[in-house]
Amino acid sequence: MKERKLASPEGYDSSSQRVLAYFAAQLDDQLRRLEDSVAELDTRHLEWQPHPGVNTIGMLLAHLAVAEVYWINVAPAQMPLTPDGDNLILETIGIRMDDDGLPLAADGCHPATLSGKSLSDYLAMLDKTRASTHATLRTWRDADLDTGYRLRDMSVTPAWTLYHVLEHLAGHFGQILVLKHLMRDAGVLEKKPE
């Protein structure tokens, strides 16, 4: 019988970070699944659009990295987005907040800031992001998950932040799967045998 379970990542304290470790395990599982789903893609696939105005897989991968650094490291620290937050994102993943090209204009194409990036470039961004996420989450405690921080005109809790990062990743993962399906329909990506 195949066992289905989430393993807590290393470095989390089982007594004070049980919930955090559970969220971290979910994030890691989704990232692993995402990375597996894009493993066959090359640069041509990562920059493909069915038509202008549609995000590319490369843009979505870069956006996932940018957004996770923002939500885990910038927003909870109440760090100003410019220049501090933008510089932290650049130092962490090698691109700035707006370099992912999102939101894309109705006639927009894959951005020059991401042009020519390979799958290994995007996976490196995601892996650096996740290492940064784990480093930050290991400093948080379950007891503080409902303590709000100020973000513009909102009070946001670390618990909601973790939920948002997970649902954001899952939503864009779904978009990536749809783009792969559209690529297969367009003959850009080989159809999988049934």
N, C-alpha and C positions, 0 to 999 in steps of 0.2 A: 504494500500500500504506500502511495506517495504521500509524504507529510507536507502540509502547507502551513507554514508559520513565518512570522517576521522575527528575525534575530536583531536584538538591540546592537547598535554600533558600539564599538569600544570607547571607553573613556567617560561613559555616563554613570553617575552614582545611582544605584538601584533604590536607595532610600529617599533621596531628595530630587531625583530626576526621572522618575518612572514614566510620567506622561511625556516629558520631553524626549526621552529615549524612544518611546512608541511613535511619536511624530517623526523623529529622525529616521527610524526604521522604515516608515511609510515613504518618506521622501527618497531614501536610498533605493527602495524597491521600485518606485516609479522611474527614477533615473536609470536604473539598470534596464528596465523594460524599454524605456525610450531609446537608450543607446543600442540595445539589441535590434530594435525596429528600424534604425537608420544605418545599420552596419554595412549594408550593400551599396550605399549611395556614394557617388563621386561628386566632384565640384559642379558638374553640369546639372545633376539632379538637385543639388542644394540651392542652385540659383534659378531653377525652372519656375515659370509662372504659366498658368493656363491662359492668362491675359493680364495686361497691366492693371495695377490696383489690387492684386492678390498677393498676400505675403508669400515669401518663399520659405522653404524648410530651413535654409540657412538663417534667414531673418528670425524665424521663430526660435531656433536654438540659441542664437545670440540674445534674443529678448528674454528667454528663460533665465539665462545667466545674469543679465543686467538686473532683472526684476528681483531675483532672489537676493543678490547682494544688497539692493536697495531696501527690501523689506526686512531682512534680517540684521543688517549692519548699519544702515543709514537712518531709516525712519525711527526705530526704537531708541536710537541714541540722540534723536532730535537734532541731527546734524544738518546744517544748511545744505541743500542740494548743490548749490554752486557757491564756491568752487569745491568745498570739502567733500561732499558726497560724490560728485562727479570724479574727483581725483581718486577717491577710494575705489570706486568702480574700475577706473583705469588701472590703478595699481594691482587690483585683484585679478582682473580678467584680460587686460590689454586693450580694451575699447572703452569709449565713453558712453554715458547714458543714452545719447541720441544716435549713436553709431549703428544701432540695430535696425534703423530705418522705420520703426513704428512710431506713431501711426503712419501708414502708407497712404499717399494721396490717391485719388480715384484713378489717375493715369500713371501712378508710380511704378518704378521698376526696382529690382534688387539694388541696394545702395552701393556706391563706389567704396564706401568704408569696409564692406565685407567682400568685395569682388576678389575672386581667386582663392578664397579661403577653402581649405580642404576639410573633410570630415574630422580629421585628427585635430585641426585648429579649433573647431567648434567643441569637440569632446574635451579638449584641454581647458577651454573656458568653463564648461560645465563642471569638470572635475575640480578646478581651482575654486569655483564658486562653492561647491559642496564642502571642500576642505575648510573654507572660510566659515561656512554655515555651522559645521560641527564645532569649530573652534569657539564661535560665539555662543552656540547653544549650550556648550559645556560650562559656560559661566552663568547661565540662567538656572533658576530653581522652580520647581512645580508650584511652590507656595506663592510665587510672584506672577503667575500666569494671568491672573485677573486684575493685576495692578495696571491701570491705564497710563498711557503716555499720550502726549499731545502731538497731533499731526494736522497741520493747518487748522481747520475749524472742527476737528473731530477728536474724541477721546478713543484711542484704540488700545486693546489689550494685547499682550504677547500671545495669549491663546488664540485670539482671532487672527493675529499675524501668521501664526503657524498654519492655521486652517486655510487662510488665503493663499499662502505660498503653495500648499498642496493642491488646492482646487485650481489655481492658476496653471500649475504644471500639468495637471490632468486635462484641462481644457485645451491648452496648446498642443499637448500630445495628440489629442483627438484631431486637431486641425492637421497635424503632420501626417497622420494616418489617412485622412481624406485626400491630402495632396498626393500621397503615394498612389492611392487608388486612381486619381485623375491622371497621374503620369502613366500608369498601366493602360488606362483607356486610350490615352493619346499615343501609345506606342513608344514612349520615352523610357519606360522602365519595363523590364521583362515581366510578363504575367507569370504568376506562380501556378505550377501544375495543380490540378484539382485532385 
